[in-house]
Amino acid sequence: MTFRITEECTNCNACVALCPNDAIEKGIDMPVLIPEKCTHCEGVFDEPQCVEICPVDCIVETED
């Protein structure tokens, strides 16, 4: 399982600074999630912080 940022993203970048693994970077139109760096915040937080902070719920878990 991995996360992806959907097109509903408003480019607020709240998730960028919050990620403890630097797995989300600022992009041109919206943040870019780097799946290889993402650990779903396991061992650091109970819930993925990007999902918790997103004001439009555009970070979703996928089977990829």
C-alpha positions as CSV (number, residue, x, y, z in Angstrom):
1,M,0.0,0.0,0.0
2,T,1.1,3.5,-0.8
3,F,-0.4,7.0,-0.8
4,R,-1.0,9.3,-3.7
5,I,-2.1,12.9,-3.9
6,T,-5.2,13.3,-6.1
7,E,-6.1,16.1,-8.4
8,E,-8.4,17.6,-5.8
9,C,-5.2,19.0,-4.1
10,T,-5.4,22.8,-3.5
11,N,-1.6,23.1,-3.3
12,C,-1.7,24.4,0.2
13,N,1.5,22.4,1.0
14,A,0.5,21.7,4.6
15,C,1.7,18.1,4.1
16,V,5.1,19.0,2.9
17,A,6.6,20.4,6.2
18,L,4.7,17.8,8.3
19,C,6.1,14.7,6.7
20,P,8.7,13.2,9.1
21,N,10.5,11.3,6.2
22,D,10.6,14.2,3.7
23,A,8.5,11.9,1.4
24,I,6.5,14.9,0.1
25,E,8.1,17.7,-1.8
26,K,6.7,20.9,-3.3
27,G,5.7,20.6,-6.9
28,I,4.7,23.0,-9.5
29,D,0.9,22.3,-9.5
30,M,0.7,20.3,-6.3
31,P,3.0,18.4,-3.8
32,V,4.7,15.3,-5.0
33,L,4.7,12.2,-2.9
34,I,7.8,10.0,-3.1
35,P,6.6,6.4,-2.3
36,E,10.1,5.0,-1.6
37,K,10.5,7.4,1.3
38,C,7.0,7.0,2.7
39,T,6.6,4.8,5.8
40,H,3.0,5.8,6.6
41,C,4.6,7.4,9.7
42,E,4.9,4.0,11.3
43,G,6.9,4.1,14.5
44,V,6.6,7.9,14.7
45,F,2.9,8.7,14.7
46,D,-0.3,6.6,15.1
47,E,-1.8,8.0,11.9
48,P,-0.2,9.2,8.6
49,Q,0.3,12.9,9.2
50,C,-0.3,14.0,5.6
51,V,-3.7,12.3,5.7
52,E,-4.5,13.9,9.0
53,I,-3.5,17.5,8.0
54,C,-5.0,17.5,4.5
55,P,-7.9,20.0,4.4
56,V,-9.5,18.5,1.3
57,D,-8.8,14.8,1.9
58,C,-6.9,14.4,-1.3
59,I,-4.2,12.0,0.0
60,V,-5.5,8.5,-0.5
61,E,-4.1,5.0,0.0
62,T,-3.7,2.9,-3.1
63,E,-2.8,-0.7,-3.9
64,D,0.2,0.4,-6.1
